[in-house]
Amino acid sequence: MDDLDSNIISILQEDGRASNSGIARRVGVSEGTVRRRLKRLIDEEYIHVIAMLDPGKLGYRPEALVGVTVDPDKVDSVAEDISKLDEVAWVAVTTGAYDVFAWTALPTAEDLGIFLRTKIGAIAGVRRTETFVNLTVKKRGFGSGG
């Protein structure tokens, strides 16, 4: 990845719907060059093109970050099991007080409680969870335009 790739990515982080021709004008190369670079970046999985939804606009409140403490020999399997849950959008194995963090958004606080008890709490190896409910989201996504 070089400076041109980085510049293309930066533009897309500001505006994920930027056209290849618009990007090409901004970075000073041909539209074909941008198209080829984007194809390579996607094919080699440097970038992923997604639509980020705002759960709050759909009435999904609360959004929450769930810290999970796990039996040491089950960290990877617990993270995989959490990753398979439809209610979870993001999962990371971490260092520190929690072994795994998961981000979720559900319609109500009651739904969040049920999800924590019956889905995450039911996974073999989960010792405890601590849930951090978002009061507001100040940035969603990556880059300055997120």
Backbone as ProteinMPNN parsed JSONL, in Angstrom:
{"seq_chain_A": "MDDLDSNIISILQEDGRASNSGIARRVGVSEGTVRRRLKRLIDEEYIHVIAMLDPGKLGYRPEALVGVTVDPDKVDSVAEDISKLDEVAWVAVTTGAYDVFAWTALPTAEDLGIFLRTKIGAIAGVRRTETFVNLTVKKRGFGSGG", "coords_chain_A": {"N_chain_A": [[0.859, -1.169, 0.0], [0.578, 2.205, -0.848], [1.15, 5.826, -0.905], [-0.825, 6.794, -2.67], [-2.854, 4.832, -2.488], [-3.486, 5.225, 0.214], [-4.477, 7.851, 0.131], [-6.753, 7.513, -1.487], [-8.254, 5.815, 0.166], [-8.633, 7.556, 2.36], [-10.291, 9.509, 1.23], [-12.562, 7.968, 0.692], [-13.256, 7.338, 3.298], [-14.166, 9.767, 4.192], [-16.307, 10.173, 2.455], [-18.128, 7.673, 1.61], [-19.511, 7.207, -0.694], [-18.221, 8.376, -2.757], [-17.387, 8.932, -6.144], [-15.46, 7.039, -8.55], [-14.391, 8.662, -10.541], [-14.516, 11.174, -9.329], [-12.809, 10.781, -7.141], [-10.467, 10.309, -8.571], [-10.006, 12.835, -9.744], [-9.448, 14.331, -7.426], [-7.087, 13.143, -6.462], [-5.388, 13.241, -8.582], [-5.005, 11.335, -10.675], [-5.884, 8.908, -13.251], [-9.293, 7.783, -13.817], [-9.427, 5.066, -14.304], [-7.123, 4.145, -13.036], [-7.814, 4.602, -10.352], [-10.019, 2.863, -10.178], [-8.772, 0.346, -10.605], [-6.991, 0.328, -8.425], [-8.799, 0.395, -6.257], [-10.146, -2.033, -6.651], [-8.049, -3.855, -6.171], [-7.453, -3.197, -3.484], [-9.819, -3.989, -2.246], [-10.032, -6.699, -3.053], [-7.731, -7.773, -1.861], [-8.375, -7.424, 0.722], [-7.699, -5.125, 2.197], [-9.436, -3.082, 2.554], [-12.937, -2.9, 3.344], [-16.043, -2.661, 1.916], [-18.863, -1.323, 3.197], [-22.18, -0.666, 4.425], [-22.868, 1.429, 7.005], [-25.09, 1.227, 9.517], [-27.249, 3.264, 11.466], [-28.233, 2.381, 14.451], [-29.91, 3.687, 16.284], [-31.636, 5.243, 14.747], [-33.368, 3.345, 13.861], [-34.729, 2.807, 16.083], [-33.422, 1.235, 17.865], [-32.439, 0.998, 20.919], [-30.993, 0.253, 23.912], [-27.635, 0.981, 22.723], [-24.765, -0.922, 23.274], [-21.632, -1.726, 24.814], [-20.144, -4.695, 25.563], [-18.224, -6.095, 27.994], [-16.443, -9.051, 28.425], [-15.472, -11.558, 30.612], [-13.547, -14.455, 30.496], [-12.996, -18.02, 30.72], [-9.581, -18.918, 30.673], [-8.754, -20.858, 28.739], [-10.731, -20.801, 26.87], [-11.061, -18.503, 25.4], [-10.841, -17.931, 22.58], [-12.844, -19.62, 21.503], [-15.151, -18.656, 22.787], [-15.193, -16.023, 21.809], [-15.621, -16.583, 19.095], [-18.164, -17.816, 19.251], [-19.711, -15.671, 20.229], [-19.42, -13.978, 18.062], [-21.081, -15.149, 16.201], [-23.629, -14.455, 16.91], [-26.598, -12.84, 15.966], [-27.301, -10.369, 17.029], [-24.989, -9.04, 17.549], [-22.562, -6.784, 16.41], [-19.838, -6.347, 16.301], [-16.824, -7.769, 17.413], [-14.071, -8.302, 19.576], [-11.042, -9.776, 20.638], [-9.25, -9.071, 23.515], [-6.79, -7.357, 25.604], [-6.235, -6.849, 29.124], [-8.707, -6.079, 31.649], [-10.896, -7.397, 30.6], [-11.541, -10.159, 28.483], [-12.809, -10.341, 26.061], [-14.532, -8.076, 23.967], [-17.722, -6.971, 22.941], [-19.965, -5.413, 20.686], [-23.255, -4.281, 20.658], [-26.682, -3.67, 19.682], [-29.934, -3.215, 20.68], [-33.575, -3.359, 20.684], [-34.793, -2.573, 23.191], [-34.076, -1.885, 26.706], [-34.871, -4.039, 28.216], [-34.754, -6.105, 26.304], [-31.99, -6.107, 25.943], [-31.142, -7.034, 28.464], [-32.26, -9.632, 28.457], [-30.885, -10.709, 26.268], [-28.226, -10.635, 27.271], [-28.414, -12.446, 29.412], [-29.485, -14.857, 28.283], [-28.16, -15.383, 25.896], [-25.316, -14.444, 25.652], [-24.523, -15.026, 28.298], [-25.052, -17.736, 28.367], [-23.076, -19.025, 26.994], [-20.562, -21.433, 26.986], [-17.821, -21.125, 29.116], [-17.91, -18.421, 29.605], [-17.352, -16.243, 32.19], [-18.102, -13.843, 33.473], [-19.893, -10.798, 32.757], [-19.718, -7.352, 31.894], [-21.582, -4.554, 31.253], [-21.571, -1.73, 29.211], [-23.489, 0.865, 28.653], [-24.253, 2.944, 25.968], [-24.616, 6.403, 26.154], [-24.668, 8.543, 24.362], [-23.663, 8.592, 20.924], [-20.841, 9.822, 19.562], [-19.26, 9.568, 17.352], [-19.366, 7.572, 14.511], [-17.948, 5.039, 12.811], [-14.988, 5.285, 10.724], [-12.147, 7.454, 10.227], [-12.25, 11.028, 9.503], [-14.786, 11.681, 8.71], [-16.603, 9.93, 9.852]], "CA_chain_A": [[0.0, 0.0, 0.0], [1.402, 3.397, -0.958], [0.463, 7.083, -0.612], [-2.029, 6.897, -3.489], [-3.858, 3.993, -1.835], [-3.887, 5.904, 1.455], [-5.308, 9.002, -0.233], [-8.049, 6.979, -1.94], [-8.955, 5.349, 1.358], [-9.03, 8.734, 3.141], [-11.449, 10.119, 0.569], [-13.716, 7.097, 0.923], [-13.656, 7.45, 4.701], [-14.943, 11.005, 4.287], [-17.526, 10.005, 1.672], [-18.125, 6.316, 1.093], [-20.177, 7.157, -2.0], [-17.434, 9.138, -3.738], [-17.229, 8.214, -7.409], [-14.08, 6.829, -8.983], [-13.923, 9.843, -11.277], [-14.303, 12.241, -8.343], [-11.583, 10.455, -6.41], [-9.356, 10.497, -9.509], [-9.731, 14.285, -9.837], [-8.854, 14.81, -6.174], [-5.734, 12.62, -6.241], [-4.571, 13.545, -9.759], [-4.728, 10.182, -11.534], [-7.03, 8.563, -14.096], [-10.375, 7.02, -13.203], [-9.029, 3.658, -14.424], [-6.151, 3.865, -11.974], [-8.573, 4.506, -9.1], [-10.81, 1.631, -10.253], [-7.857, -0.791, -10.393], [-6.493, 0.378, -7.037], [-9.893, -0.001, -5.363], [-10.364, -3.469, -6.814], [-6.977, -4.542, -5.466], [-7.62, -2.977, -2.045], [-10.943, -4.816, -1.81], [-9.684, -8.115, -3.257], [-6.706, -8.166, -0.884], [-9.003, -7.176, 2.029], [-7.22, -3.956, 2.937], [-10.646, -2.342, 2.888], [-14.223, -3.569, 3.184], [-17.086, -1.694, 1.6], [-20.062, -1.672, 3.953], [-23.079, 0.421, 4.804], [-22.993, 1.458, 8.46], [-26.416, 1.634, 9.897], [-27.375, 3.936, 12.754], [-29.298, 1.631, 15.132], [-30.836, 4.601, 16.938], [-32.649, 5.674, 13.773], [-34.325, 2.244, 13.753], [-35.345, 2.63, 17.386], [-32.665, 0.279, 18.663], [-31.799, 1.587, 22.074], [-29.684, 0.885, 23.944], [-26.427, 0.415, 22.14], [-23.936, -1.247, 24.433], [-20.379, -2.451, 24.704], [-20.175, -5.731, 26.593], [-16.94, -6.677, 28.354], [-16.674, -10.435, 28.828], [-14.365, -12.283, 31.223], [-13.685, -15.807, 29.969], [-12.003, -19.013, 31.129], [-8.414, -18.704, 29.799], [-8.638, -21.809, 27.636], [-11.911, -20.716, 26.006], [-11.188, -17.153, 24.856], [-11.121, -17.939, 21.144], [-14.143, -20.244, 21.215], [-16.192, -17.735, 23.23], [-15.234, -14.922, 20.838], [-16.273, -17.118, 17.885], [-19.592, -18.006, 19.538], [-20.328, -14.343, 20.291], [-19.42, -13.458, 16.692], [-22.178, -15.77, 15.457], [-24.923, -13.926, 17.359], [-27.123, -11.801, 15.08], [-27.411, -9.091, 17.742], [-23.65, -8.488, 17.752], [-22.003, -6.202, 15.189], [-18.383, -6.217, 16.377], [-16.241, -8.563, 18.506], [-12.605, -8.262, 19.609], [-10.308, -10.375, 21.753], [-8.494, -7.936, 24.031], [-5.993, -7.503, 26.813], [-6.774, -6.043, 30.21], [-9.667, -6.67, 32.573], [-11.846, -8.222, 29.85], [-10.921, -10.966, 27.442], [-13.541, -10.109, 24.823], [-15.519, -7.0, 23.931], [-18.713, -7.106, 21.878], [-20.855, -4.257, 20.543], [-24.598, -4.702, 20.3], [-27.774, -2.699, 19.766], [-31.207, -3.934, 20.78], [-34.698, -2.414, 20.736], [-35.106, -2.045, 24.523], [-33.208, -2.322, 27.801], [-35.319, -5.389, 28.577], [-34.169, -7.006, 25.312], [-30.567, -6.203, 26.254], [-31.019, -7.926, 29.617], [-32.547, -11.004, 28.022], [-29.756, -11.098, 25.423], [-27.062, -10.895, 28.125], [-28.633, -13.656, 30.223], [-29.801, -16.087, 27.549], [-27.266, -15.616, 24.755], [-23.901, -14.377, 26.047], [-24.349, -15.744, 29.563], [-25.216, -19.174, 28.172], [-21.929, -19.565, 26.263], [-19.617, -22.153, 27.852], [-16.554, -20.435, 29.314], [-18.135, -17.034, 30.041], [-17.344, -16.13, 33.653], [-18.925, -12.685, 33.847], [-19.955, -9.714, 31.784], [-20.03, -5.993, 32.37], [-22.166, -3.882, 30.096], [-21.413, -0.281, 29.18], [-24.547, 1.368, 27.783], [-23.922, 4.236, 25.363], [-25.561, 7.496, 26.357], [-24.718, 9.138, 23.021], [-22.554, 8.195, 20.054], [-20.281, 11.046, 18.983], [-18.644, 9.248, 16.071], [-19.681, 6.22, 14.054], [-17.136, 4.755, 11.64], [-13.571, 5.582, 10.762], [-11.773, 8.673, 9.525], [-12.822, 12.267, 10.031], [-16.173, 11.824, 8.315], [-17.394, 8.857, 10.452]], "C_chain_A": [[0.904, 1.231, 0.0], [0.565, 4.646, -0.657], [-0.826, 7.239, -1.417], [-3.156, 6.061, -2.88], [-4.384, 4.678, -0.57], [-4.796, 7.09, 1.165], [-6.693, 8.559, -0.7], [-8.88, 6.532, -0.747], [-9.448, 6.529, 2.19], [-10.264, 9.403, 2.546], [-12.694, 9.28, 0.806], [-14.175, 7.118, 2.372], [-14.468, 8.72, 4.937], [-16.298, 10.859, 3.616], [-17.484, 8.645, 1.002], [-18.787, 6.17, -0.264], [-19.438, 7.967, -3.059], [-17.242, 8.299, -4.995], [-15.749, 8.041, -7.73], [-13.553, 8.056, -9.705], [-13.674, 11.015, -10.327], [-13.04, 12.025, -7.536], [-10.38, 10.735, -7.302], [-8.997, 11.968, -9.643], [-9.009, 14.789, -8.594], [-7.415, 14.349, -5.995], [-4.83, 12.783, -7.459], [-4.152, 12.355, -10.592], [-5.972, 9.895, -12.365], [-8.074, 7.773, -13.305], [-10.055, 5.524, -13.244], [-8.039, 3.254, -13.347], [-6.868, 3.711, -10.639], [-9.361, 3.201, -9.07], [-9.94, 0.414, -9.974], [-7.349, -0.833, -8.949], [-7.578, -0.082, -6.056], [-10.157, -1.501, -5.453], [-9.31, -4.255, -6.051], [-7.134, -4.406, -3.949], [-8.751, -3.834, -1.474], [-10.59, -6.295, -1.916], [-8.683, -8.615, -2.225], [-7.138, -7.869, 0.552], [-8.307, -6.117, 2.875], [-8.404, -3.11, 3.376], [-11.865, -3.223, 2.647], [-15.255, -2.484, 2.938], [-18.36, -2.159, 2.288], [-20.945, -0.44, 4.088], [-23.21, 0.35, 6.319], [-24.354, 2.01, 8.821], [-26.361, 2.328, 11.255], [-28.525, 3.263, 13.493], [-30.334, 2.53, 15.8], [-31.947, 5.076, 16.021], [-33.718, 4.605, 13.576], [-35.028, 1.977, 15.076], [-34.628, 1.625, 18.266], [-31.892, 1.03, 19.736], [-31.957, 0.579, 23.195], [-28.672, 0.205, 23.026], [-25.503, 0.162, 23.323], [-22.657, -1.955, 24.022], [-20.359, -3.431, 25.869], [-18.765, -6.265, 26.784], [-17.187, -8.064, 28.917], [-15.384, -11.015, 29.404], [-14.596, -13.768, 30.956], [-12.648, -16.724, 30.609], [-10.825, -18.923, 30.16], [-8.318, -19.648, 28.606], [-9.801, -21.73, 26.642], [-12.071, -19.352, 25.331], [-11.565, -17.172, 23.376], [-12.489, -18.533, 20.832], [-15.296, -19.344, 21.657], [-16.318, -16.573, 22.244], [-15.916, -15.376, 19.548], [-17.771, -17.277, 18.098], [-20.322, -16.661, 19.599], [-20.434, -13.754, 18.891], [-20.586, -13.99, 15.869], [-23.546, -15.223, 15.837], [-25.364, -12.776, 16.459], [-27.143, -10.422, 15.733], [-26.084, -8.365, 17.88], [-23.064, -8.018, 16.423], [-20.481, -6.24, 15.153], [-17.893, -6.997, 17.59], [-14.724, -8.467, 18.421], [-12.102, -9.008, 20.832], [-9.319, -9.306, 22.205], [-7.564, -8.333, 25.176], [-6.658, -6.659, 27.89], [-7.796, -6.802, 31.037], [-10.668, -7.587, 31.882], [-11.114, -8.945, 28.734], [-11.525, -10.698, 26.069], [-14.433, -8.893, 25.006], [-16.441, -7.252, 22.753], [-19.595, -5.875, 21.876], [-22.199, -4.743, 20.041], [-25.574, -3.54, 20.382], [-29.071, -3.494, 19.737], [-32.344, -2.938, 20.964], [-34.949, -1.798, 22.11], [-34.076, -2.53, 25.541], [-33.592, -3.728, 28.249], [-34.737, -6.416, 27.603], [-32.676, -7.19, 25.553], [-30.346, -7.164, 27.42], [-31.248, -9.377, 29.254], [-31.39, -11.539, 27.182], [-28.54, -11.46, 26.274], [-27.211, -12.194, 28.899], [-28.741, -14.92, 29.377], [-28.866, -16.385, 26.389], [-25.807, -15.599, 25.206], [-23.658, -15.189, 27.316], [-24.431, -17.254, 29.43], [-24.041, -19.817, 27.441], [-20.944, -20.194, 27.256], [-18.293, -21.393, 27.908], [-16.71, -18.988, 29.743], [-18.218, -17.025, 31.562], [-18.249, -15.005, 34.116], [-18.918, -11.684, 32.717], [-20.146, -8.395, 32.524], [-20.452, -5.214, 31.141], [-22.061, -2.379, 30.258], [-22.424, 0.254, 28.169], [-24.163, 2.752, 27.281], [-25.012, 5.25, 25.674], [-25.77, 8.266, 25.056], [-23.531, 8.602, 22.231], [-22.083, 9.452, 19.347], [-19.632, 10.807, 17.628], [-18.985, 7.8, 15.741], [-18.867, 5.99, 12.779], [-15.697, 5.174, 11.85], [-13.302, 6.862, 10.007], [-12.492, 9.87, 10.109], [-14.291, 12.419, 9.7], [-17.114, 10.853, 8.98], [-18.521, 9.269, 11.238]], "O_chain_A": [[1.876, 1.295, 0.752], [-0.578, 4.544, -0.211], [-1.815, 7.76, -0.902], [-4.288, 6.533, -2.769], [-5.59, 4.699, -0.324], [-5.777, 7.311, 1.876], [-7.695, 9.176, -0.339], [-10.07, 6.835, -0.661], [-10.578, 6.502, 2.679], [-11.17, 9.811, 3.272], [-13.763, 9.819, 1.09], [-15.361, 6.934, 2.646], [-15.357, 8.742, 5.788], [-17.31, 11.346, 4.12], [-16.872, 8.486, -0.055], [-18.649, 5.136, -0.918], [-19.974, 8.215, -4.14], [-16.967, 7.102, -4.917], [-14.9, 8.791, -7.249], [-12.404, 8.451, -9.509], [-12.715, 11.765, -10.51], [-12.289, 12.965, -7.275], [-9.393, 11.322, -6.859], [-7.818, 12.319, -9.655], [-8.07, 15.579, -8.693], [-6.601, 15.081, -5.434], [-3.635, 12.497, -7.383], [-3.06, 12.353, -11.161], [-6.997, 10.558, -12.204], [-7.776, 7.181, -12.268], [-10.383, 4.798, -12.306], [-8.111, 2.149, -12.809], [-6.568, 2.792, -9.876], [-9.373, 2.507, -8.053], [-10.324, -0.457, -9.193], [-7.287, -1.897, -8.333], [-7.304, -0.856, -5.138], [-10.368, -2.158, -4.434], [-9.636, -5.219, -5.358], [-6.97, -5.381, -3.215], [-8.652, -4.342, -0.357], [-10.82, -7.059, -0.978], [-8.777, -9.754, -1.767], [-6.358, -8.042, 1.488], [-8.314, -6.187, 4.104], [-8.377, -2.495, 4.442], [-11.827, -4.164, 1.854], [-15.324, -1.502, 3.677], [-18.875, -3.24, 2.005], [-20.496, 0.688, 3.885], [-23.619, -0.678, 6.859], [-24.704, 3.134, 8.46], [-25.516, 2.005, 12.09], [-29.686, 3.544, 13.195], [-31.509, 2.172, 15.875], [-33.075, 5.29, 16.465], [-34.841, 4.912, 13.176], [-35.822, 1.044, 15.189], [-35.158, 1.205, 19.295], [-30.838, 1.612, 19.483], [-33.071, 0.088, 23.38], [-28.822, -0.948, 22.621], [-25.468, 0.951, 24.268], [-22.608, -2.677, 23.026], [-20.537, -3.04, 27.023], [-18.174, -6.821, 25.858], [-18.04, -8.242, 29.787], [-14.333, -10.97, 28.763], [-15.696, -14.281, 31.162], [-11.565, -16.282, 30.994], [-11.034, -18.856, 28.948], [-7.831, -19.243, 27.551], [-9.853, -22.501, 25.684], [-13.12, -19.078, 24.748], [-12.511, -16.498, 22.969], [-13.215, -18.008, 19.988], [-16.317, -19.275, 20.972], [-17.429, -16.184, 21.884], [-16.707, -14.629, 18.972], [-18.564, -16.917, 17.228], [-21.429, -16.532, 19.076], [-21.427, -13.103, 18.565], [-21.027, -13.33, 14.928], [-24.529, -15.5, 15.151], [-24.596, -11.844, 16.215], [-27.013, -9.412, 15.042], [-26.052, -7.202, 18.284], [-23.066, -8.754, 15.437], [-19.891, -6.17, 14.075], [-18.475, -6.901, 18.671], [-14.152, -8.541, 17.334], [-12.662, -8.89, 21.922], [-8.63, -8.705, 21.382], [-7.557, -9.472, 25.64], [-7.539, -5.85, 27.6], [-7.753, -8.029, 31.114], [-11.234, -8.471, 32.525], [-10.188, -8.409, 28.124], [-10.849, -10.811, 25.047], [-15.022, -8.7, 26.07], [-15.999, -7.693, 21.692], [-19.939, -5.349, 22.934], [-22.266, -5.533, 19.099], [-25.321, -2.549, 21.067], [-29.272, -4.343, 18.868], [-32.108, -1.796, 21.357], [-35.285, -0.617, 22.196], [-33.31, -3.457, 25.278], [-32.726, -4.519, 28.622], [-34.279, -7.478, 28.024], [-32.149, -8.291, 25.391], [-29.457, -8.014, 27.364], [-30.508, -10.256, 29.697], [-30.963, -12.68, 27.358], [-27.892, -12.477, 26.028], [-26.255, -12.958, 29.031], [-28.151, -15.945, 29.719], [-28.786, -17.529, 25.942], [-25.132, -16.626, 25.15], [-22.695, -15.952, 27.394], [-23.931, -17.978, 30.291], [-24.013, -21.038, 27.285], [-20.546, -19.564, 28.236], [-17.717, -21.06, 26.872], [-15.744, -18.378, 30.201], [-19.052, -17.714, 32.151], [-19.059, -15.176, 35.027], [-18.057, -11.714, 31.837], [-20.671, -8.354, 33.636], [-19.766, -5.216, 30.119], [-22.411, -1.823, 31.299], [-22.232, 0.108, 26.962], [-23.792, 3.626, 28.064], [-26.196, 4.978, 25.477], [-26.898, 8.599, 24.693], [-22.518, 8.207, 22.808], [-22.847, 10.077, 18.612], [-19.471, 11.741, 16.842], [-18.898, 6.918, 16.595], [-19.079, 6.675, 11.779], [-15.242, 5.387, 12.974], [-14.142, 7.311, 9.226], [-13.242, 9.754, 11.078], [-14.985, 13.207, 10.343], [-18.317, 10.91, 8.728], [-19.238, 8.426, 11.778]]}, "name": "protein", "num_of_chains": 1, "seq": "MDDLDSNIISILQEDGRASNSGIARRVGVSEGTVRRRLKRLIDEEYIHVIAMLDPGKLGYRPEALVGVTVDPDKVDSVAEDISKLDEVAWVAVTTGAYDVFAWTALPTAEDLGIFLRTKIGAIAGVRRTETFVNLTVKKRGFGSGG"}
